[in-house]
Amino acid sequence: MENAPDHGRTVRNGSLAMIGLGVLLFVLSLVYLIPHDMGVTSDLRSRGVHVPAVVTECVEVSGPQDNPAGNSECRVRFTTAEGAAVETRLAYVTGTVKARDTVTVVYDPRHTDTAALASSIGFWDSLVRNALDVVALVASVVMVLVGLAVHLAYRWLTRARSRPGVT
């Protein structure tokens, strides 16, 4: 019985990993996901300028097997209202955009490196992105709480077993 698996160690390590990942996801949600999505959408809606652009490159990030719409990392080239040529990454792209397509983008005149398809900053698209950010935040809290509960239960059980007179 010397090679018997130590399930207690597995439970302890799993609960600690769950706590750690939950804290990491919580911080990521609060520090990056929520402020980034809300900030980009808000800036583009409030002071964004609509211009035609050409998609210069699209690289598939996830295919239809992962997401029916697919996700791509695309770059666009457009001319600002001041006449400057800009090439930048396109925010919030699905698989519907391909290289050499002509699209309408909205860019922030203060930060021309921020651009998105006009259709991707609409109410419903923004609502879905924000809902997913909140789901990530809630999932992180649940992960931490479940991890803590399992870890505390494990510690309580191991202490109860180590007391004299307890079988």
Secondary structure, DSSP 8 states (H G I E B T S, - for coil): -TT---HHHHHHHHHHHHHHHHHHHHHHIIIIIHHHHHHHHHHHHHH-EEEEEEEEEEEEEE-TTT-TT-EEEEEEEEE-TTS-EEEEEEES-BTT--TT-EEEEEEETTEEEEEEEGGGGSHHHHHHHHHHHHHHHHHHHHHHHHHHHHHHHHHHHHHHHHSTT--
